[in-house]
């Protein structure tokens, strides 16, 4: 039910109204409404970041336990990196099952471009310390991306102070038939925090 109740604060006759639960300045209503929308947008981004962190923790635990049990190719990781001044947060895991089927997922959030995607991984190619993965985008805040194929590559440069950070590539998104086995060239970038593990 819509309400229109103003409470006078006595500061230059400022009167704050409540309309459907949202605080609106009766004098500068549009400006305050804009601030409310910005706060809501910020809360959504914080919630999304927390979701990615939780997903990364569970994905890492799941991937390690599965890989240890099967002793088959796997890759998992999470972290942050900056591309063209845009902060990108990612988490992924991909495991080869005993029957040869690959199962996994990737979640990525490019904050600068406000792009979020979640994809199911069904292809994994491990060569040395490098893993190439592909799958289908199942969820995104850009609906036109859903159903498209995503391919990406990561590099595990070891644990501890090896001097070389792990790397993560740009996502190759296409409506074509590319997979992790396709002959694609990837520019890879050092992650700024997090960890990537690749097992043969």
PyMOL commands that set and color helices and strands:
alter all, ss='L'
color gray80, all
select helices_A, chain A and resi 29-70+143-145
alter helices_A, ss='H'
color red, helices_A
select strands_A, chain A and resi 5-8+15-19+22-25+74-83+86-96+102-110+115-127+130-140+149-155+167-169+172-174+188-190+193-199
alter strands_A, ss='S'
color yellow, strands_A
deselect
rebuild
show_as cartoon
